[in-house]
């Protein structure tokens, strides 16, 4: 099915902006409209400059007239826009429900009354909670979100499914595992470790550092979503697809890996352990066999290659991320009034 134009919500965010660039690189004719509320997590400098890209400032919660106008222009919607930080959801959970749930419902209601061919909802592996033992997580696993962020994403995920079930809404749900790569906000663990190393300050690790994640290079994720956007058919509507690598590495391993890569450059960094982060799951690992069988997608980028590319980007683009330094850490107040930094 040919997609001539697409609305990307949250297209100034980390994954959204990388996805826009992927579309530009892989379809010479596609027109891309972006709507983004340009919160702290967005970065307008990440938005690709092209005459095929139009960026609009607006909220998926409140900008209903703008959304209606944009959706009438496009064949498809790829919905990235969300509040997306586990620690911040512990600090201020109301905005997560407003954006991730109410915003998704607002967008879906408008799209339902349009003629779009596809609505791709970007969910999250966080909806699963913690993996059971050594088992990988497939799309049929019970959803057990462990943080307000995960709970809000889970609600939006199931809301979109209900729109497909009830209204035959042309929706497909994608659950990416932990993305990293160029342009990610410094509050996330991989860019935080990289920038701390570039500044020759200690890498701060929450808890014991043994929490395991399935680390997915963002370009691989964008390729998977692009395949779903351009290749899926009606029988895929209502389906859920995991996007991951099938390999889990703990935070300590990531820190050690980054430490070794910097040592190659003559930079020696230390590790510093801080309090455990509330709402953190112990282990994530993807079973991506469904998308592999349906679309022939597999991750292309090894952890070594992905981290090297990411380090090089942060090394060469300080002008883009330097203003985020004061947002690298999240502060929350635990029961009893204790102020904790993550």
N, C-alpha and C positions, 0 to 999 in steps of 0.2 A: 504494500500500500504506500503510495507516494505521499510524503508529508512535505508540503510546500512552505508552511509557516508554522511556528510554534511559539507559545507563550511559556516563558520560563519564570516561575515565581522564585524569589530569592536568588536571582541571577547575579547579584553582586557579592554573594557569599562564597565560601571556599569551594564547595563541590559545584554549586550552580555556575560560577564563572568558568571553572574548568570545563564544565559540560558545554557551555556556550562556545568556547574555543574549539572543543572537539567537533561540534556541529559545523562550525565554519570550515574546519580542516577536512571534513569528510563528506560534505555536500556543498558543491559550489553555488547552488541556487537557493538554499533554504534561507528564509527570512526569519529573524529571531526578535521577539519582543520580550523585554524584561520588565517585571515589576518588582520593586524592592523598597522596603521601608528604611533602608540604610541605617540600621541600628549599629551599635558598637562592633558587632561581629562581621558586618559587611565592610567591604573596602572598594570604593569606586575605582581605584587604580587597578584592580584586578579585572575589571570589565574589559573584554577585548574591544579594540577600536576598529570598527568596520561600518561601511555604509549599509550592511545587511543587519545591523544590530540597532535597535531603538530601546533606550533605557527610560523608564518612567518611575518617578518617585511615588510610592503609594503603599498602603497597607491592605493585606488580604482580609483584615477584619473590618475595616471602615471604608475603603475606597471602592464602594460597590459600583458607582457609575463608571469609574475608570476601568474596573474589571470587565463590566459588560461591554464597553467599547473595545477593549483589547481582545476579549474572547471571540467577538464577532469577526475579527480579522484573521483568525488562525484555524488550522486544521487540528491542532493538538495542544494539550497542556502538559508540561512536566513540572510537577509541584514539589519544589525543594524548600520553600519558605517555612521556617520554623525557628523557635528558640531551641537551642541544641546543646546546652552545657549541663551535665549532671550536677555539678557543684552549685551552679547558679540557681538551679531549680530547687535546691534545698534552701537557698537564701530567699528566693522570691518566686514562689510557685504559681501565683495567680496569672502572671503574664504568659506562662507556658500553656495554661489551659486556654487563655484568650486567643493566642496565636495559633497553637498547634491544633486545637480542637474547634473552637468557634471560627477561626480563620479558614480552616479546611472545609467546614460546613458551608460557610459563606461562598467560598470559591466553587464548591461542588453544586450548590443550588443554582448559581449563575450558569455554570457549564452545562447543567442538566437541561436548561431551557435553550441551549445553543445547538449548533449543528456540528460540533467537534467530533472527530473520528476516534480520538484516543485521549484518555486522561491517565497519565502515569503518576502515581502517588509514591513519593520517596519516603518510605518508613524508616525503620532502624532495627538493627539486631538487638538493641536494648529491650525491645518488647518481649524477648524470650526470657529475660532474667539470666540465671546462671546455668551453664551446661551441666548435665548430670554425669558425674564421673568422667570417663574418658570419651564419652560419646560426642560426636559432632551434632550440630543442631540443624534439623531439616525443617521444611515449611509447615509440617504438621505438628511440630512440638507445641506443647502447652505454653500459652503466653503468661508469664509471671513477672511483670515489670517491677523493678526494685527501687525506683526513684520517681519523684514527681515528673521529671522529664520523660522517663520511660513510660509512665502511666499515661501522660498526655499523648505521646506518640502512639501508644497502643490503642487509645480511644479513637484517634484519627484514622488509624489503620483499619479498625473494625467498622468505623463509620463509612469509609469509602467502600468497603466490602458490602455493607448493607445497602448502599446506593446501587451497586451492581445487582444485588439479589432482588431488590424491590422494584427498581426502575429500569433494569437492564442498562445501567449507566456503563459506558465503554471504558471501564477502569481496569488497570493492572497495578498491582502493588509490588514494589521492590524493597527488599530489606538488605541494605548494604551493611557489611561489618566495618570495623574501625578503619576509616580512611585516613591517609596522611599524604603529604606532598606539597607542592608549591602553593603559596598563598593562604595557608591555613592560619587561623588566629593563634596567637601566642599562648592562650590559655590551655590549648591542647598539648598533650604530653610530648609528642615528637618535636613540633616546632619549639616548644618551651626548652627541651633538652638541648636542641641545636643552638638556639639563641643564647642560652646560659653558657654554653661552651664557647661560642664566638666571643662572648663578653668575658670569658675566663672566670666565670663564677660557678659555684657548685650546682650540679643538677639536683633539683629537689624531687624526691621520690615519696609518694604517699604510702603510708603503712610500711609493710615489709617488702613491697615491690614484687610480690609473687603473683599478683593478679595477672591472668593470661588473656590475651586478645588475639584475634585474627586480623593481622595488619594488612590492609588492602591499599595499594598505590592508587591514587585518585584517577589517573588516566585509565587504568583498567576498569574501574567502576564506571567511568563515563562511556567507555566502549560498550559495556554491558547494557547500560541504559539506552544508548543510541541504537543498538541492535533491537531492543524491545520496541523503541519508538518507530523504527523504520521497517521492521520485519514482522511484527506480531499481527495476527489475524483475529477475527471476531471470537474464535473459540478460545483465545487466550484471555478474554475479558473475565474478570473476577479471580484470576490466578495470582498467586504470590510467588516471587522468585527471590531466593537468597543470592547475594553477590559477595563472595569471599574467596579465600585462598585454600582453606582446609588445613592450614598450619597455624598453631597457636604459639606465641612467644610471650614470656612474662615481661613486665615493665623493667625488671632488673636486667634482663637480656638485652632489651632495647638500649638501656643506658650504657651497658658494657660495650655494645656494638658501636654506638655513637662515640663513646670514649676512645675506642680503638681507631676509628676513622679519623678523629682529630689528632690522635697521637701520631698518625702518619704525616700530619702537617706540622708536627712539632708543637702542638698545643696540648697541655696536660690539664685535665679537669678532674674534679672530685665529685663524689656523690654525697648527698645530705638527705637524711630521712626525716620526714615530718609526719604529723598525725594522719591516721587513716581517713580517707574521704568517705563521708556518709553516702549511702546509696550505691556503693560500688559493688559490682558483681565479681565473682571470683574467676570465672572462665567463660570465654566465648570462642567457639570454633565452628566454622561454616561447613555444612554439607551443601555444595553448590551443584550437585549432579543434575538437578532439574533444569537449570538454565543451560548447563553444558549439553544436555541431551536435546533440549528444545531449540537452542540457538547456536550451538557449537562454540559457546563462549568458555574460555578458561583464562585465568590471570596470566599475563605475559611477564610481569615485572617481579624479579626476585627481591627479597628484603634488602640484600646488599645493594643491588642496583637502584632500588627505590630510595633508600636512605642517602646514597651518594648524590643522586639527582636533587633530592630535597635539600641537603646541606649546601650544594652549590647554588641553589636558588636563593636561600637565605643569605649566603655569603655575598651574593652579587646584587641583592635587592633591599639593602638596608633602608633606602628611602621609602619603601612601601610599608615596612613593618615597624620602623623605629617608633612611630607615634603610639604603638600598642603596648609599649613596655610597661606602662603603669597599670595595664589590664592583664598582665601575665598571670597574676595571682588572684584567687578569689578568696574573699574573707566572709565567713559566716559566723553566726552566734549560736552555739549549742545550748541545750537546756542548762539553765543555771547562769547563763550570760557569758560563758567563756568564749572569747574571740579566737577563732582558728583560721590560719592561712593555708590555702591549698594551691 
